[in-house]
Each structure stands twice: as structure tokens, then as C-alpha cells.
């Protein structure tokens, strides 16, 4: 099923994109087609192996919205 969610980047996540040289497209792709999704407490951890490393994206779900809190290389 297609992901019908609004995906928003927090200011912190936006800063992390720039700082860690991660493309917005890479993040969206990792959320749509993750290798692994872990759920810890109320947070979702999307992991995706990219050509240049493994990316982890930490999100919170609120209603129909997925808020990206932070992202980093594993």
C-alpha cells in the first residue's frame, strides 16, 4: 500500500540533513522502502542501507503525520 502520510522535517532534522550531507530524497526513500523499521517507545527507527552507508531516521507518528526528528549514519 502507498504511504499516505504527511512527512515533515523538524528544524533539527533539516539541520542534520545539511550537516551530514544527506539528501532529502534519500530520507524519503528510506522511509518509503526501509530495510528495517524498529519501534522503541513511541518512536519509529527507519533503517536503510545506501551506497555510502546505513542511514537511520528517527520519527514520531501523530495522526496522519510522520515527523522526522533526527537522522544519522549508523
Secondary structure, 3 states (H helix, E strand, C coil): CCCCCEEEECHHHHHHHHHCCCCHHHHHHHHHCCCEEEEECCEEEEEEEECCEEEEEEEEEECCEEEEEEEEEC
